[in-house]
Amino acid sequence: MLGMNVQEIDASLFAQWLEDDGHQLRVIDVRQMEEIAQGTVPKAEALPLHILPAKVHELGKTEKLVMVCRSGARSAQACMFLQQQGYANVYNLRGGMMGWVQSGFPAYQLA
């Protein structure tokens, strides 16, 4: 399924990145708004997958982007799309929100 080389990070590495101010992260949740309303990861911005192509210009090509969804499938699609647009610093949260919560991390309400 992952034709291109999608870089993945697991929940514990992602949590470390969030705590480390040296990692200038932009966290993008590509799920539908009603899914995101049930909880997401820290610092997440809502950008549903179907809107991503129209908003891609709002993401900096040099930013470190972490893509999040429910299971990791839609966020992997988002990563592949971004890579095709020339974004290199893109990471998929392995297992998505399910992996995050199963790793013992809490779900947050979108600010």
Jmol script that loads the backbone (N, CA, C; Angstrom):
load data "model"
ATOM      1  N   MET A   1       0.813  -1.189   0.000  1.00  0.00           N
ATOM      2  CA  MET A   1       0.000   0.000   0.000  1.00  0.00           C
ATOM      3  C   MET A   1       0.862   1.261   0.000  1.00  0.00           C
ATOM      4  N   LEU A   2       1.932   1.273   0.805  1.00  0.00           N
ATOM      5  CA  LEU A   2       2.768   2.462   0.873  1.00  0.00           C
ATOM      6  C   LEU A   2       3.792   2.409  -0.251  1.00  0.00           C
ATOM      7  N   GLY A   3       3.383   2.855  -1.423  1.00  0.00           N
ATOM      8  CA  GLY A   3       4.251   2.800  -2.583  1.00  0.00           C
ATOM      9  C   GLY A   3       5.501   3.630  -2.400  1.00  0.00           C
ATOM     10  N   MET A   4       5.332   4.860  -1.955  1.00  0.00           N
ATOM     11  CA  MET A   4       6.483   5.706  -1.723  1.00  0.00           C
ATOM     12  C   MET A   4       7.025   5.430  -0.332  1.00  0.00           C
ATOM     13  N   ASN A   5       8.194   5.935  -0.062  1.00  0.00           N
ATOM     14  CA  ASN A   5       8.801   5.778   1.250  1.00  0.00           C
ATOM     15  C   ASN A   5       8.181   6.749   2.232  1.00  0.00           C
ATOM     16  N   VAL A   6       7.162   6.313   2.907  1.00  0.00           N
ATOM     17  CA  VAL A   6       6.551   7.161   3.923  1.00  0.00           C
ATOM     18  C   VAL A   6       7.332   6.961   5.211  1.00  0.00           C
ATOM     19  N   GLN A   7       7.845   8.055   5.762  1.00  0.00           N
ATOM     20  CA  GLN A   7       8.564   7.986   7.030  1.00  0.00           C
ATOM     21  C   GLN A   7       7.536   7.887   8.141  1.00  0.00           C
ATOM     22  N   GLU A   8       7.727   6.907   9.025  1.00  0.00           N
ATOM     23  CA  GLU A   8       6.780   6.721  10.118  1.00  0.00           C
ATOM     24  C   GLU A   8       7.475   6.951  11.447  1.00  0.00           C
ATOM     25  N   ILE A   9       6.727   7.466  12.400  1.00  0.00           N
ATOM     26  CA  ILE A   9       7.203   7.539  13.774  1.00  0.00           C
ATOM     27  C   ILE A   9       6.150   6.893  14.651  1.00  0.00           C
ATOM     28  N   ASP A  10       6.590   6.312  15.759  1.00  0.00           N
ATOM     29  CA  ASP A  10       5.611   5.702  16.664  1.00  0.00           C
ATOM     30  C   ASP A  10       5.218   6.713  17.736  1.00  0.00           C
ATOM     31  N   ALA A  11       4.236   6.330  18.530  1.00  0.00           N
ATOM     32  CA  ALA A  11       3.654   7.260  19.503  1.00  0.00           C
ATOM     33  C   ALA A  11       4.692   7.765  20.499  1.00  0.00           C
ATOM     34  N   SER A  12       5.593   6.883  20.975  1.00  0.00           N
ATOM     35  CA  SER A  12       6.539   7.332  21.995  1.00  0.00           C
ATOM     36  C   SER A  12       7.557   8.317  21.430  1.00  0.00           C
ATOM     37  N   LEU A  13       8.004   8.089  20.188  1.00  0.00           N
ATOM     38  CA  LEU A  13       8.926   9.044  19.564  1.00  0.00           C
ATOM     39  C   LEU A  13       8.212  10.373  19.310  1.00  0.00           C
ATOM     40  N   PHE A  14       6.978  10.297  18.856  1.00  0.00           N
ATOM     41  CA  PHE A  14       6.189  11.498  18.620  1.00  0.00           C
ATOM     42  C   PHE A  14       6.037  12.295  19.921  1.00  0.00           C
ATOM     43  N   ALA A  15       5.753  11.601  21.031  1.00  0.00           N
ATOM     44  CA  ALA A  15       5.615  12.268  22.330  1.00  0.00           C
ATOM     45  C   ALA A  15       6.919  12.972  22.707  1.00  0.00           C
ATOM     46  N   GLN A  16       8.064  12.335  22.420  1.00  0.00           N
ATOM     47  CA  GLN A  16       9.366  12.964  22.701  1.00  0.00           C
ATOM     48  C   GLN A  16       9.537  14.218  21.854  1.00  0.00           C
ATOM     49  N   TRP A  17       9.176  14.119  20.575  1.00  0.00           N
ATOM     50  CA  TRP A  17       9.280  15.282  19.685  1.00  0.00           C
ATOM     51  C   TRP A  17       8.432  16.436  20.203  1.00  0.00           C
ATOM     52  N   LEU A  18       7.229  16.123  20.696  1.00  0.00           N
ATOM     53  CA  LEU A  18       6.338  17.160  21.207  1.00  0.00           C
ATOM     54  C   LEU A  18       6.940  17.870  22.411  1.00  0.00           C
ATOM     55  N   GLU A  19       7.669  17.123  23.240  1.00  0.00           N
ATOM     56  CA  GLU A  19       8.261  17.700  24.450  1.00  0.00           C
ATOM     57  C   GLU A  19       9.532  18.479  24.147  1.00  0.00           C
ATOM     58  N   ASP A  20      10.195  18.148  23.056  1.00  0.00           N
ATOM     59  CA  ASP A  20      11.478  18.749  22.714  1.00  0.00           C
ATOM     60  C   ASP A  20      11.243  19.980  21.849  1.00  0.00           C
ATOM     61  N   ASP A  21      11.510  21.146  22.419  1.00  0.00           N
ATOM     62  CA  ASP A  21      11.261  22.387  21.679  1.00  0.00           C
ATOM     63  C   ASP A  21      12.126  22.512  20.445  1.00  0.00           C
ATOM     64  N   GLY A  22      13.203  21.744  20.369  1.00  0.00           N
ATOM     65  CA  GLY A  22      14.059  21.782  19.192  1.00  0.00           C
ATOM     66  C   GLY A  22      13.354  21.265  17.946  1.00  0.00           C
ATOM     67  N   HIS A  23      12.340  20.452  18.157  1.00  0.00           N
ATOM     68  CA  HIS A  23      11.568  19.927  17.026  1.00  0.00           C
ATOM     69  C   HIS A  23      10.442  20.907  16.724  1.00  0.00           C
ATOM     70  N   GLN A  24      10.613  21.700  15.714  1.00  0.00           N
ATOM     71  CA  GLN A  24       9.563  22.635  15.316  1.00  0.00           C
ATOM     72  C   GLN A  24       8.544  21.839  14.498  1.00  0.00           C
ATOM     73  N   LEU A  25       7.564  21.290  15.178  1.00  0.00           N
ATOM     74  CA  LEU A  25       6.593  20.395  14.548  1.00  0.00           C
ATOM     75  C   LEU A  25       5.341  21.137  14.142  1.00  0.00           C
ATOM     76  N   ARG A  26       4.778  20.690  13.066  1.00  0.00           N
ATOM     77  CA  ARG A  26       3.414  21.067  12.720  1.00  0.00           C
ATOM     78  C   ARG A  26       2.655  19.752  12.635  1.00  0.00           C
ATOM     79  N   VAL A  27       1.623  19.603  13.427  1.00  0.00           N
ATOM     80  CA  VAL A  27       0.870  18.352  13.527  1.00  0.00           C
ATOM     81  C   VAL A  27      -0.467  18.551  12.825  1.00  0.00           C
ATOM     82  N   ILE A  28      -0.720  17.718  11.822  1.00  0.00           N
ATOM     83  CA  ILE A  28      -1.920  17.853  10.997  1.00  0.00           C
ATOM     84  C   ILE A  28      -2.785  16.598  11.155  1.00  0.00           C
ATOM     85  N   ASP A  29      -4.007  16.803  11.634  1.00  0.00           N
ATOM     86  CA  ASP A  29      -4.975  15.702  11.756  1.00  0.00           C
ATOM     87  C   ASP A  29      -5.849  15.732  10.511  1.00  0.00           C
ATOM     88  N   VAL A  30      -5.781  14.660   9.708  1.00  0.00           N
ATOM     89  CA  VAL A  30      -6.470  14.645   8.415  1.00  0.00           C
ATOM     90  C   VAL A  30      -7.847  13.969   8.466  1.00  0.00           C
ATOM     91  N   ARG A  31      -8.334  13.697   9.680  1.00  0.00           N
ATOM     92  CA  ARG A  31      -9.654  13.073   9.797  1.00  0.00           C
ATOM     93  C   ARG A  31     -10.763  14.110   9.601  1.00  0.00           C
ATOM     94  N   GLN A  32     -11.989  13.616   9.524  1.00  0.00           N
ATOM     95  CA  GLN A  32     -13.162  14.495   9.444  1.00  0.00           C
ATOM     96  C   GLN A  32     -13.329  15.221  10.778  1.00  0.00           C
ATOM     97  N   MET A  33     -13.950  16.394  10.735  1.00  0.00           N
ATOM     98  CA  MET A  33     -14.087  17.213  11.940  1.00  0.00           C
ATOM     99  C   MET A  33     -14.812  16.481  13.072  1.00  0.00           C
ATOM    100  N   GLU A  34     -15.827  15.684  12.735  1.00  0.00           N
ATOM    101  CA  GLU A  34     -16.558  14.993  13.801  1.00  0.00           C
ATOM    102  C   GLU A  34     -15.689  13.927  14.471  1.00  0.00           C
ATOM    103  N   GLU A  35     -14.736  13.359  13.736  1.00  0.00           N
ATOM    104  CA  GLU A  35     -13.793  12.416  14.347  1.00  0.00           C
ATOM    105  C   GLU A  35     -12.814  13.154  15.252  1.00  0.00           C
ATOM    106  N   ILE A  36     -12.295  14.268  14.750  1.00  0.00           N
ATOM    107  CA  ILE A  36     -11.325  15.050  15.517  1.00  0.00           C
ATOM    108  C   ILE A  36     -11.952  15.546  16.817  1.00  0.00           C
ATOM    109  N   ALA A  37     -13.256  15.864  16.778  1.00  0.00           N
ATOM    110  CA  ALA A  37     -13.956  16.369  17.964  1.00  0.00           C
ATOM    111  C   ALA A  37     -13.942  15.354  19.100  1.00  0.00           C
ATOM    112  N   GLN A  38     -13.752  14.076  18.788  1.00  0.00           N
ATOM    113  CA  GLN A  38     -13.729  13.030  19.812  1.00  0.00           C
ATOM    114  C   GLN A  38     -12.360  12.932  20.479  1.00  0.00           C
ATOM    115  N   GLY A  39     -11.400  13.701  20.006  1.00  0.00           N
ATOM    116  CA  GLY A  39     -10.081  13.720  20.627  1.00  0.00           C
ATOM    117  C   GLY A  39      -8.989  13.560  19.594  1.00  0.00           C
ATOM    118  N   THR A  40      -7.870  14.250  19.834  1.00  0.00           N
ATOM    119  CA  THR A  40      -6.744  14.198  18.915  1.00  0.00           C
ATOM    120  C   THR A  40      -5.448  14.264  19.706  1.00  0.00           C
ATOM    121  N   VAL A  41      -4.343  14.431  19.025  1.00  0.00           N
ATOM    122  CA  VAL A  41      -3.033  14.494  19.683  1.00  0.00           C
ATOM    123  C   VAL A  41      -2.692  15.950  20.009  1.00  0.00           C
ATOM    124  N   PRO A  42      -1.728  16.179  20.901  1.00  0.00           N
ATOM    125  CA  PRO A  42      -1.361  17.556  21.230  1.00  0.00           C
ATOM    126  C   PRO A  42      -0.897  18.334  19.996  1.00  0.00           C
ATOM    127  N   LYS A  43      -1.190  19.618  19.998  1.00  0.00           N
ATOM    128  CA  LYS A  43      -0.740  20.560  18.964  1.00  0.00           C
ATOM    129  C   LYS A  43      -1.345  20.304  17.589  1.00  0.00           C
ATOM    130  N   ALA A  44      -2.343  19.435  17.506  1.00  0.00           N
ATOM    131  CA  ALA A  44      -2.896  19.088  16.192  1.00  0.00           C
ATOM    132  C   ALA A  44      -3.690  20.250  15.595  1.00  0.00           C
ATOM    133  N   GLU A  45      -3.579  20.373  14.287  1.00  0.00           N
ATOM    134  CA  GLU A  45      -4.415  21.280  13.507  1.00  0.00           C
ATOM    135  C   GLU A  45      -5.322  20.406  12.656  1.00  0.00           C
ATOM    136  N   ALA A  46      -6.567  20.793  12.531  1.00  0.00           N
ATOM    137  CA  ALA A  46      -7.500  20.032  11.707  1.00  0.00           C
ATOM    138  C   ALA A  46      -7.339  20.435  10.247  1.00  0.00           C
ATOM    139  N   LEU A  47      -7.066  19.444   9.410  1.00  0.00           N
ATOM    140  CA  LEU A  47      -7.006  19.676   7.964  1.00  0.00           C
ATOM    141  C   LEU A  47      -7.457  18.381   7.294  1.00  0.00           C
ATOM    142  N   PRO A  48      -8.786  18.174   7.191  1.00  0.00           N
ATOM    143  CA  PRO A  48      -9.300  16.923   6.631  1.00  0.00           C
ATOM    144  C   PRO A  48      -8.676  16.601   5.271  1.00  0.00           C
ATOM    145  N   LEU A  49      -8.447  15.320   5.048  1.00  0.00           N
ATOM    146  CA  LEU A  49      -7.724  14.847   3.869  1.00  0.00           C
ATOM    147  C   LEU A  49      -8.288  15.408   2.569  1.00  0.00           C
ATOM    148  N   HIS A  50      -9.626  15.482   2.451  1.00  0.00           N
ATOM    149  CA  HIS A  50     -10.217  15.941   1.185  1.00  0.00           C
ATOM    150  C   HIS A  50      -9.973  17.437   0.947  1.00  0.00           C
ATOM    151  N   ILE A  51      -9.579  18.177   2.003  1.00  0.00           N
ATOM    152  CA  ILE A  51      -9.306  19.610   1.866  1.00  0.00           C
ATOM    153  C   ILE A  51      -7.814  19.870   1.633  1.00  0.00           C
ATOM    154  N   LEU A  52      -6.984  18.889   1.976  1.00  0.00           N
ATOM    155  CA  LEU A  52      -5.529  19.054   1.896  1.00  0.00           C
ATOM    156  C   LEU A  52      -5.030  19.608   0.553  1.00  0.00           C
ATOM    157  N   PRO A  53      -5.483  19.080  -0.586  1.00  0.00           N
ATOM    158  CA  PRO A  53      -4.958  19.627  -1.852  1.00  0.00           C
ATOM    159  C   PRO A  53      -5.222  21.123  -2.020  1.00  0.00           C
ATOM    160  N   ALA A  54      -6.350  21.611  -1.510  1.00  0.00           N
ATOM    161  CA  ALA A  54      -6.676  23.032  -1.642  1.00  0.00           C
ATOM    162  C   ALA A  54      -5.882  23.902  -0.668  1.00  0.00           C
ATOM    163  N   LYS A  55      -5.386  23.297   0.411  1.00  0.00           N
ATOM    164  CA  LYS A  55      -4.713  24.065   1.462  1.00  0.00           C
ATOM    165  C   LYS A  55      -3.210  23.785   1.516  1.00  0.00           C
ATOM    166  N   VAL A  56      -2.718  22.951   0.609  1.00  0.00           N
ATOM    167  CA  VAL A  56      -1.325  22.506   0.699  1.00  0.00           C
ATOM    168  C   VAL A  56      -0.361  23.688   0.693  1.00  0.00           C
ATOM    169  N   HIS A  57      -0.723  24.760   0.015  1.00  0.00           N
ATOM    170  CA  HIS A  57       0.151  25.936  -0.046  1.00  0.00           C
ATOM    171  C   HIS A  57       0.340  26.599   1.313  1.00  0.00           C
ATOM    172  N   GLU A  58      -0.509  26.267   2.293  1.00  0.00           N
ATOM    173  CA  GLU A  58      -0.400  26.847   3.633  1.00  0.00           C
ATOM    174  C   GLU A  58       0.638  26.119   4.490  1.00  0.00           C
ATOM    175  N   LEU A  59       1.147  25.008   3.986  1.00  0.00           N
ATOM    176  CA  LEU A  59       2.157  24.241   4.712  1.00  0.00           C
ATOM    177  C   LEU A  59       3.532  24.572   4.147  1.00  0.00           C
ATOM    178  N   GLY A  60       4.469  24.878   5.025  1.00  0.00           N
ATOM    179  CA  GLY A  60       5.814  25.210   4.576  1.00  0.00           C
ATOM    180  C   GLY A  60       6.592  23.966   4.181  1.00  0.00           C
ATOM    181  N   LYS A  61       7.287  24.038   3.055  1.00  0.00           N
ATOM    182  CA  LYS A  61       8.023  22.861   2.580  1.00  0.00           C
ATOM    183  C   LYS A  61       9.183  22.498   3.492  1.00  0.00           C
ATOM    184  N   THR A  62       9.637  23.428   4.313  1.00  0.00           N
ATOM    185  CA  THR A  62      10.749  23.128   5.215  1.00  0.00           C
ATOM    186  C   THR A  62      10.266  22.730   6.607  1.00  0.00           C
ATOM    187  N   GLU A  63       8.972  22.859   6.866  1.00  0.00           N
ATOM    188  CA  GLU A  63       8.434  22.498   8.181  1.00  0.00           C
ATOM    189  C   GLU A  63       8.478  20.987   8.374  1.00  0.00           C
ATOM    190  N   LYS A  64       8.643  20.575   9.628  1.00  0.00           N
ATOM    191  CA  LYS A  64       8.526  19.156   9.955  1.00  0.00           C
ATOM    192  C   LYS A  64       7.048  18.890  10.207  1.00  0.00           C
ATOM    193  N   LEU A  65       6.442  18.075   9.351  1.00  0.00           N
ATOM    194  CA  LEU A  65       5.002  17.815   9.403  1.00  0.00           C
ATOM    195  C   LEU A  65       4.750  16.398   9.890  1.00  0.00           C
ATOM    196  N   VAL A  66       3.888  16.265  10.883  1.00  0.00           N
ATOM    197  CA  VAL A  66       3.456  14.946  11.350  1.00  0.00           C
ATOM    198  C   VAL A  66       1.974  14.824  11.034  1.00  0.00           C
ATOM    199  N   MET A  67       1.636  13.805  10.240  1.00  0.00           N
ATOM    200  CA  MET A  67       0.260  13.598   9.803  1.00  0.00           C
ATOM    201  C   MET A  67      -0.389  12.525  10.686  1.00  0.00           C
ATOM    202  N   VAL A  68      -1.637  12.766  11.074  1.00  0.00           N
ATOM    203  CA  VAL A  68      -2.346  11.895  12.014  1.00  0.00           C
ATOM    204  C   VAL A  68      -3.733  11.586  11.462  1.00  0.00           C
ATOM    205  N   CYS A  69      -4.193  10.333  11.630  1.00  0.00           N
ATOM    206  CA  CYS A  69      -5.590   9.982  11.367  1.00  0.00           C
ATOM    207  C   CYS A  69      -6.018   8.944  12.395  1.00  0.00           C
ATOM    208  N   ARG A  70      -7.030   8.166  12.095  1.00  0.00           N
ATOM    209  CA  ARG A  70      -7.509   7.183  13.072  1.00  0.00           C
ATOM    210  C   ARG A  70      -6.562   5.998  13.188  1.00  0.00           C
ATOM    211  N   SER A  71      -6.162   5.434  12.042  1.00  0.00           N
ATOM    212  CA  SER A  71      -5.378   4.199  12.065  1.00  0.00           C
ATOM    213  C   SER A  71      -4.013   4.331  11.398  1.00  0.00           C
ATOM    214  N   GLY A  72      -3.780   5.434  10.710  1.00  0.00           N
ATOM    215  CA  GLY A  72      -2.520   5.611   9.993  1.00  0.00           C
ATOM    216  C   GLY A  72      -2.653   5.490   8.488  1.00  0.00           C
ATOM    217  N   ALA A  73      -3.828   5.080   7.979  1.00  0.00           N
ATOM    218  CA  ALA A  73      -3.995   4.880   6.535  1.00  0.00           C
ATOM    219  C   ALA A  73      -4.190   6.201   5.789  1.00  0.00           C
ATOM    220  N   ARG A  74      -5.134   7.026   6.268  1.00  0.00           N
ATOM    221  CA  ARG A  74      -5.368   8.306   5.599  1.00  0.00           C
ATOM    222  C   ARG A  74      -4.163   9.227   5.741  1.00  0.00           C
ATOM    223  N   SER A  75      -3.523   9.187   6.915  1.00  0.00           N
ATOM    224  CA  SER A  75      -2.358  10.056   7.092  1.00  0.00           C
ATOM    225  C   SER A  75      -1.205   9.592   6.199  1.00  0.00           C
ATOM    226  N   ALA A  76      -1.111   8.291   5.927  1.00  0.00           N
ATOM    227  CA  ALA A  76      -0.096   7.806   4.975  1.00  0.00           C
ATOM    228  C   ALA A  76      -0.400   8.336   3.572  1.00  0.00           C
ATOM    229  N   GLN A  77      -1.684   8.367   3.193  1.00  0.00           N
ATOM    230  CA  GLN A  77      -2.073   8.951   1.904  1.00  0.00           C
ATOM    231  C   GLN A  77      -1.673  10.421   1.856  1.00  0.00           C
ATOM    232  N   ALA A  78      -1.907  11.131   2.961  1.00  0.00           N
ATOM    233  CA  ALA A  78      -1.545  12.545   3.030  1.00  0.00           C
ATOM    234  C   ALA A  78      -0.033  12.712   2.865  1.00  0.00           C
ATOM    235  N   CYS A  79       0.745  11.846   3.514  1.00  0.00           N
ATOM    236  CA  CYS A  79       2.207  11.899   3.398  1.00  0.00           C
ATOM    237  C   CYS A  79       2.640  11.692   1.952  1.00  0.00           C
ATOM    238  N   MET A  80       2.048  10.703   1.292  1.00  0.00           N
ATOM    239  CA  MET A  80       2.409  10.433  -0.107  1.00  0.00           C
ATOM    240  C   MET A  80       2.063  11.623  -0.993  1.00  0.00           C
ATOM    241  N   PHE A  81       0.890  12.203  -0.765  1.00  0.00           N
ATOM    242  CA  PHE A  81       0.489  13.381  -1.541  1.00  0.00           C
ATOM    243  C   PHE A  81       1.498  14.516  -1.334  1.00  0.00           C
ATOM    244  N   LEU A  82       1.852  14.774  -0.092  1.00  0.00           N
ATOM    245  CA  LEU A  82       2.786  15.861   0.203  1.00  0.00           C
ATOM    246  C   LEU A  82       4.161  15.598  -0.418  1.00  0.00           C
ATOM    247  N   GLN A  83       4.603  14.338  -0.363  1.00  0.00           N
ATOM    248  CA  GLN A  83       5.890  14.000  -0.978  1.00  0.00           C
ATOM    249  C   GLN A  83       5.845  14.265  -2.483  1.00  0.00           C
ATOM    250  N   GLN A  84       4.723  13.957  -3.109  1.00  0.00           N
ATOM    251  CA  GLN A  84       4.577  14.219  -4.544  1.00  0.00           C
ATOM    252  C   GLN A  84       4.633  15.717  -4.831  1.00  0.00           C
ATOM    253  N   GLN A  85       4.251  16.541  -3.845  1.00  0.00           N
ATOM    254  CA  GLN A  85       4.274  17.998  -4.004  1.00  0.00           C
ATOM    255  C   GLN A  85       5.638  18.586  -3.626  1.00  0.00           C
ATOM    256  N   GLY A  86       6.580  17.717  -3.271  1.00  0.00           N
ATOM    257  CA  GLY A  86       7.930  18.191  -2.974  1.00  0.00           C
ATOM    258  C   GLY A  86       8.237  18.406  -1.499  1.00  0.00           C
ATOM    259  N   TYR A  87       7.378  17.915  -0.619  1.00  0.00           N
ATOM    260  CA  TYR A  87       7.629  18.005   0.821  1.00  0.00           C
ATOM    261  C   TYR A  87       8.453  16.793   1.251  1.00  0.00           C
ATOM    262  N   ALA A  88       9.590  17.041   1.907  1.00  0.00           N
ATOM    263  CA  ALA A  88      10.456  15.931   2.305  1.00  0.00           C
ATOM    264  C   ALA A  88      10.365  15.622   3.790  1.00  0.00           C
ATOM    265  N   ASN A  89       9.983  16.604   4.594  1.00  0.00           N
ATOM    266  CA  ASN A  89      10.033  16.478   6.049  1.00  0.00           C
ATOM    267  C   ASN A  89       8.667  16.077   6.605  1.00  0.00           C
ATOM    268  N   VAL A  90       8.138  14.964   6.083  1.00  0.00           N
ATOM    269  CA  VAL A  90       6.778  14.542   6.403  1.00  0.00           C
ATOM    270  C   VAL A  90       6.814  13.184   7.096  1.00  0.00           C
ATOM    271  N   TYR A  91       6.088  13.065   8.190  1.00  0.00           N
ATOM    272  CA  TYR A  91       6.070  11.827   8.983  1.00  0.00           C
ATOM    273  C   TYR A  91       4.640  11.385   9.231  1.00  0.00           C
ATOM    274  N   ASN A  92       4.433  10.078   9.190  1.00  0.00           N
ATOM    275  CA  ASN A  92       3.130   9.494   9.484  1.00  0.00           C
ATOM    276  C   ASN A  92       3.167   8.923  10.900  1.00  0.00           C
ATOM    277  N   LEU A  93       2.173   9.283  11.720  1.00  0.00           N
ATOM    278  CA  LEU A  93       2.074   8.692  13.054  1.00  0.00           C
ATOM    279  C   LEU A  93       1.575   7.256  12.894  1.00  0.00           C
ATOM    280  N   ARG A  94       2.468   6.296  13.130  1.00  0.00           N
ATOM    281  CA  ARG A  94       2.132   4.880  12.944  1.00  0.00           C
ATOM    282  C   ARG A  94       0.982   4.491  13.868  1.00  0.00           C
ATOM    283  N   GLY A  95      -0.048   3.873  13.292  1.00  0.00           N
ATOM    284  CA  GLY A  95      -1.198   3.439  14.080  1.00  0.00           C
ATOM    285  C   GLY A  95      -2.196   4.541  14.367  1.00  0.00           C
ATOM    286  N   GLY A  96      -1.866   5.777  13.980  1.00  0.00           N
ATOM    287  CA  GLY A  96      -2.777   6.895  14.140  1.00  0.00           C
ATOM    288  C   GLY A  96      -3.225   7.091  15.584  1.00  0.00           C
ATOM    289  N   MET A  97      -4.424   7.603  15.751  1.00  0.00           N
ATOM    290  CA  MET A  97      -4.974   7.846  17.083  1.00  0.00           C
ATOM    291  C   MET A  97      -5.112   6.553  17.877  1.00  0.00           C
ATOM    292  N   MET A  98      -5.434   5.454  17.181  1.00  0.00           N
ATOM    293  CA  MET A  98      -5.571   4.175  17.891  1.00  0.00           C
ATOM    294  C   MET A  98      -4.230   3.791  18.514  1.00  0.00           C
ATOM    295  N   GLY A  99      -3.152   3.948  17.748  1.00  0.00           N
ATOM    296  CA  GLY A  99      -1.825   3.632  18.268  1.00  0.00           C
ATOM    297  C   GLY A  99      -1.421   4.558  19.402  1.00  0.00           C
ATOM    298  N   TRP A 100      -1.772   5.839  19.266  1.00  0.00           N
ATOM    299  CA  TRP A 100      -1.450   6.840  20.289  1.00  0.00           C
ATOM    300  C   TRP A 100      -2.113   6.474  21.622  1.00  0.00           C
ATOM    301  N   VAL A 101      -3.427   6.180  21.579  1.00  0.00           N
ATOM    302  CA  VAL A 101      -4.168   5.873  22.800  1.00  0.00           C
ATOM    303  C   VAL A 101      -3.728   4.519  23.363  1.00  0.00           C
ATOM    304  N   GLN A 102      -3.502   3.530  22.478  1.00  0.00           N
ATOM    305  CA  GLN A 102      -3.061   2.204  22.942  1.00  0.00           C
ATOM    306  C   GLN A 102      -1.688   2.274  23.601  1.00  0.00           C
ATOM    307  N   SER A 103      -0.898   3.284  23.240  1.00  0.00           N
ATOM    308  CA  SER A 103       0.419   3.455  23.853  1.00  0.00           C
ATOM    309  C   SER A 103       0.318   4.170  25.201  1.00  0.00           C
ATOM    310  N   GLY A 104      -0.902   4.493  25.614  1.00  0.00           N
ATOM    311  CA  GLY A 104      -1.106   5.065  26.937  1.00  0.00           C
ATOM    312  C   GLY A 104      -1.156   6.578  26.978  1.00  0.00           C
ATOM    313  N   PHE A 105      -1.211   7.213  25.799  1.00  0.00           N
ATOM    314  CA  PHE A 105      -1.264   8.672  25.758  1.00  0.00           C
ATOM    315  C   PHE A 105      -2.721   9.129  25.694  1.00  0.00           C
ATOM    316  N   PRO A 106      -3.026  10.260  26.306  1.00  0.00           N
ATOM    317  CA  PRO A 106      -4.423  10.738  26.290  1.00  0.00           C
ATOM    318  C   PRO A 106      -4.783  11.419  24.983  1.00  0.00           C
ATOM    319  N   ALA A 107      -6.067  11.399  24.685  1.00  0.00           N
ATOM    320  CA  ALA A 107      -6.593  12.173  23.558  1.00  0.00           C
ATOM    321  C   ALA A 107      -6.957  13.551  24.072  1.00  0.00           C
ATOM    322  N   TYR A 108      -6.675  14.561  23.272  1.00  0.00           N
ATOM    323  CA  TYR A 108      -6.910  15.947  23.642  1.00  0.00           C
ATOM    324  C   TYR A 108      -8.055  16.527  22.829  1.00  0.00           C
ATOM    325  N   GLN A 109      -8.700  17.513  23.398  1.00  0.00           N
ATOM    326  CA  GLN A 109      -9.702  18.257  22.640  1.00  0.00           C
ATOM    327  C   GLN A 109      -8.989  19.318  21.832  1.00  0.00           C
ATOM    328  N   LEU A 110      -9.440  19.524  20.614  1.00  0.00           N
ATOM    329  CA  LEU A 110      -8.839  20.533  19.740  1.00  0.00           C
ATOM    330  C   LEU A 110      -9.013  21.912  20.384  1.00  0.00           C
ATOM    331  N   ALA A 111      -7.942  22.671  20.410  1.00  0.00           N
ATOM    332  CA  ALA A 111      -7.987  24.002  21.040  1.00  0.00           C
ATOM    333  C   ALA A 111      -8.919  24.930  20.285  1.00  0.00           C
TER     334      ALA A 111
END
end "model"
wireframe off; spacefill off
backbone 0.3
color backbone group
